[in-house]
Amino acid sequence: MSFYERAKELQEETVANRRHLHQYPELGYDQVETSAYIRSKLEEYGYDPETFEAPIENSVVVNIGKPGKTIMLRADIDALPIQEDTGLEFSSKIDGKMHACGHDIHTAQLLTVARMLKEREDELEGTVKLLFQPAEELLNGAETLVKAGVLENPKVDFALASHVWPIAPKGIGFMKDHSMSGALNFKITLIGKSTHGAMPSRGVDPVYAATFIFNGLQSILAREVDFTSGGSITFGKFDGNGAMNLIPDKAVLEGTARSFTNETLKYMKERIPEIAELLAKAFRCEMEIEWIADVPVLFNDPELVERVRKVAEETVGDAYEIFDFPQQNGSEDFAFFSKEVPSVYFISAHKDSDLYQYNVHNSKVVMNEEMMAPTAAIFAQTAVDYLKGNL
C-alpha cells in the first residue's frame, strides 16, 4: 500500500487530531496542552518523546529508524492572538486565540506521518527526526531549538517542512532558492516629558518625534538600498497612550523590516537604530530599540527541491497539480534550519471553492482538510526515499 493510500485511510483520525488542536490553541512557547496531546498520540503510536529544558520544554521530538543519514520533518504547533470568526463547529474555544496560520493542520499531518513511519519502520535505512516546534509565530522558536542542539544527536542532514496556503488553487507548490524573505521585527520606545496639550513647549513630545522616525526610516529603502535587493519597512503599531489634550511621556513604534537578501537585512539592522536615535535626539527624546526577531532569508536547496518535487509527482501527481510557487514576502523561522542544513520548504495549496477565500492570519480563514493526506504522504515518502539514497 502506498503512503498516499494509507494517509487517506487515516484521514478520519488526521481530521480528528486537527480539529481537537484547532479548538485549543496556545501561543508562543506556552504549548502545555498542545504538547501533552502530541506526546500522548506519539506514545500511542509506540514512540518515546524526548524532553527539553525551558524555554523549549514544550517542544516534542522523536527519532525513528537506525543509524545512518538523518532527515528532520518539522511541524510548527503554535497559534495566533486572533479571535476566530469562521463559524466552524470546531472553532477555537479559547477567546482571543486561533490557529489562523494552519499550524494545527501541520501538526495533525506530522502525527499521521509518525504513525505511517512506525508501521513501516523496517523500511527506514537511516533516522527520521520528527520535530513539533513551538514559537514559530514569534519567529524565534527554531533559533532557540538550533541553539539547544536539535540538529544534533543524531546530526540532521536534510530538513523538510511545508505550509498550508488556502487561497492558491489546490495542489503542491515548490519554491526555489531564496523562497521567503528574512525579517527584522523591532520595537522603538521614545521617552519624552508629559505635558498639557495646550502647553507643548513645557514638555517633550515623543509622539511628534515618532512621526519623523515613522517616515524617516523609509529613506533606507528609498535612498540607501539598491532597488534590485528588494525590501520593506512597515509599522503595524503606534502607541502614544496619551489623550486628546495630553502629550504622553512615552511613545512606542513596533515594526518589521523585510528583504530577500541577508546583506540588506544586515544593513537595515545597522541603519534603523542610527537614524531613529538621531531623529529622537533632534526632538529632545531618548530612544531605545528592542530586536524582537532577526530571521534570515529562507533558502531552499535547489537540487533537493527538484528531488522532492519528483517524489510529489510520483506520490500524488495523478490527483493534484504540482506547480511552481513564487517567492513569498512573508517570513518563516524554518529559515534558521535552512541556514544550517540543506532544506526544502514547500506549499500545500488548498483553494477549490469560494469557501477558501481568506489567507492565513485572518480571523475568517478556513483550511481544506482534504490536503492533509497528500501532504503527509509526500513527507513520509520523501523520508523513506532519502534514507534509501533514492532521492
N, C-alpha and C positions, 0 to 999 in steps of 0.2 A: 504493500500500500504506500502511495506517495505521501509526503508530508502535507501536501495540499488536501488530499482526500481525508487524511486523519484530522487536519485542522478543521475541516468542515464538519466532521463527526463530533468534534469537541466544541463546536460553535455555541451550543446552548450553555455550556459551562463557562466559556470565554465571556459571553454576554452577561451571565450572572455575576461573574467576578467584576466585570467592568461596571455594572450598574450598582453593585454594592459600594465600590470605591467612589463612584460618582456622587453617591448620597452623603458620603462622609469625608469631604475634602479637608486637607490640612495644608498649612503654609510653611514655606521655608524648610528649616531643619526640623520642625516640630511634627514629625511624621510618626507619632506614637501609635495611633490606632491603625494607620495605613501600614506601617512596618509590621505590626503584630499580625495583621491579616495576611500579608505577603509571606511572612515566616510560617504561619500555620498552613498555608497552602503548599509551600515548598516541603515542609515536613511531611505533609500528607502524601506528596509525590515521592518521598524517600530521600530528601536532602537534609543536610545538617548545616544550616546557615552560619556564616562567620559573624563575629561580633566586633564592633568598633568602639572606640572611646569618643567622648564629646569633642567637637560638636557634631560628629557624624555617626553617633551611636544608633541612629535610626536608618542608616544605610543597610542594605541587605545584599550580601554576596554569597554565591555558592559556586563551587567548581565541580565539573563532571568530566570523566574521561580518564586519561592516563598521561604520564609524562611525554612530552613532545612539544610541538608548536602549540601556542595558545591563542585563541580568538576570544575577545570580550564582546558580549552582546549587552547593550545598555538600554535601560528604560528609565526615564525620569518620572518621579512619583508625586511631586508637589502640585498644589493648586494655586489659584489667584484670589486676591481680595476683591471679588466681584460678586454682586448679588444676582443670583440666577433668575432669568426671565424667559425660560424656554417653554414652560407649561408641561414638561415631560412628567410622566407618572413617577419617575425615579429621580426627580430633581433634587438638588442639594438640600439636605435637612439642616445645614449649618448656615445661619444668617451671615451674609457678607463674604461667603467663601464659595468658590465654584471651580470645577475642573473645566475652565473655559479654553484651555490650551490643548486639551486632549491627552493629558498625561495619564488619566485613568485608562484610556484606550491603550497607550503604550505599555502600561503595567500589565493589563489583562493579556495582551498579546504575548509578552515575555513569559508570563506564567504558563501559558499554553505551550510555548516553545520549551520551557523547562520540563513539562510533562512529556512532551513528544520525545525529547532527547533522552530522558530517563528510560522510556520504553525501548529505545534503540541505542542504549549506551555502548553495546558491544561494537557498534559501527564507528565509534569515535577513535581516531588514531592520533589523538592528542588531547588537549584540555580545552573545554569551553568554560569561560568565566561569565557568569550571569550577574550583572550589576543592576540593582534597583536604587537609583540615586535621588536623594533629596536636593532641594535648594537650587534647582536649575533656574527658576524664575528670579532668583537673586543673582544669577549669573556668576556664582562662585562655588556652588556645590562640587562641581567636577574638579576645580582647582584644589579645594580642600582635600578631596579624595586622592588626587595625584600626590599631594604632599604627605598624605597618610600611607602611601605605598600601595594603592590599589592596583597599580600596573605591574607590581612585582609579586613574587611568590604565588603562583608562577608568573614569570615575566610575560607580559602581553606582547604579541607580535602583530596583531591586527585588531582594530576596534570597529564595531558596526553599530549603527543606530538609525532610526527613522523618525519621521514626524508626520502626523496627520495634516491634511490640507483640505478643508471642507469646501472650498469654493473653486477648486480646479476639477475638470472632468475626470471621472472615476478612472483610476489606473495607477501605475507606479512610475514616478518621475526620478530621473537621475541628473545631478548637477556635477559639473567638472571643476577642478582646480579650486579657486577661491569662491566657494559656494555661498557663504553667508558672511556678512560684514562683522568686523570687530566692533567692540563697544567700550566707551568710557562713560560710566554713569557717575555723576558727581553732585555734590550739594555745596552751594556757596552761601555762607552766612555773613551778612553785613551788620556791623554793630554801630549804631548812631546814638542819638540822645533825644529822648521823647520830649515833645512839647505840644502846646495847643496849636491846632491847625491855623488859627488866626495870627499866630506869632512864630512863624517858621524860623525867623532869624535867631531865636533863642534856643534852638535845638540843632541837631544834625540829622538830616533826613536820609535814612537808609533806603527807603522806597525810591526816592529820586535817584540815588546813586545806582540802585539795582537796575533802573530802566536803561541807564547808559551801558551797564555790563550786558544786559539782555541783548541790546543791539550791537554793542561794540565787539562782542566775540564773533559775530558773523564776518568781521573783517578777515579773520583767519582763512576762511574759505574763499572770500571774495578777492583777497589781495595777496595771500601768502602761500596757498597750496595750489599746485598745478591742477587745473580742472580735470586733467585726464586721470588723476588719482581718485576722484570722487570723494564725497563726504557730506556730512550734515551735522549741524549743532542745533539741537531742539530743547526748549524748555517746556516742561509739562506742568510745572508747579511754581507759583509765585505767591508767597505768603508774607503779607505785611503785618497782619494781626493787629492792625490799628483800628481806627474808626473814622467816620466821615469828617470829624473835626479834630482828630488826634493823629499826630505823627508818631509812629511807634519807635521804640529804641532798637528794633531788630527787624530785618527782612531776610527772607530765605528764598533762594532760587534752586530748583532741582532740575537737572537736565541730563541729556545724553549726547555724546558725540560719536559718530559712526564713520567708518571708512572700509574700503576693500583692500587697503594696504596697511600693514603693520607699521611701516615707516611714517605714514601720515598720522596714524594714531599716536605714535611716539611724539611727533612734532606737536600735535594738538595738546597732548598732556603737558608739554613744557610751556606752551603759549597761553593756555587758558588761565592758569593762575597768575602768570606775569601780567597779562592785560587786565584781569579782574582786580589785582592788587593795586595797579597804577590808577585805575579809574576810581576805586574806592578811596584812595588817598586824595585824589583830586577833589572829592566831595567830602573830605574830612571824616570818612568812615574807616573802621577797622574791618579787615576781611579774613575769613577763614574758609578753607576748602577741604572737603572730605571726599575721597575717592571711594565710591560705593562698589564699583565693579570695574575691572580692567580686563576685558576679554579679547583675545587675539582673533584674527580672521580665521574662520573655519576652512581648512583646506582639505579637499577630497584628493586621495591618491588617484591620479588619472588612470593608471593601469588597473588598479583594483576596482575602480568604478566600472570599467568595461567588463571585468570578470564577473562582478556581482550582477551587472545588468544581464549578462548571458544566463546566469542562474535564474534570474527573474523571468526571462523569456522562456526558459525551458520548464520552469516550475508552474507559472500561472499565465504565460503568454497567450495561451489559447482562450483564456477567459477575460483577460484585461489588457488594455493597451499599455505598452512600455514605451515611455517617451522622454525626450529631453526636457529638463525643467530649468528655468532661468535662475541665475544667482539672485539671492534674496537680501534685501536691506536689513532684515531682522537679524538678530544675533542669537547665538546658541553656545552655552558653556561646554558643549561637547568639543568645542574648539581647543580646550585645554588637553583633551585626549589626542586630538588630531595633531597637536603641536609636538607630542611625544612619540606617537607611533603611527604607522600608516593606517589610514581610516577611510571609511565610506559612510556617508550620511545621505539617505535617500528619502523621498517623499511618497507617502501613501495618500493619494488624492481621492476625495470622497464624493464629489458632486455628481448626482444623477437625476436630480429633480429640484424643483423650486424650494423644497424643504431645506436644502443645504445652500442658503444664500448669505450666511454670515460667516465672516472669517474668525480665526482664533482671537482670543482676548475680547470677545463680545459677549454680553450677557444673554444674547439670544442664540448663540452658536449651537448647532446640532451636528453631531458626528454620525457618519454612516457606519454602523456596526458590521455591515457586510464585509468591509475591507480589512477586518482584523484577521480573518482566516488566511487570505493570500499573503498578507504581510508576515504573519507568524511562519508560514511555510517557507518564505524566502529566507528568513532568519535561520531556520533550522537547516535547510538545505545548504545554505552558504557555509554554515559551521561544519557540516559533515564533509562537504567538498573541499573546503580549505584545508582541513586537517589531513585529508587523504592526498593532498597535493594535486587535486583535480581542478582547483580554482585558478 
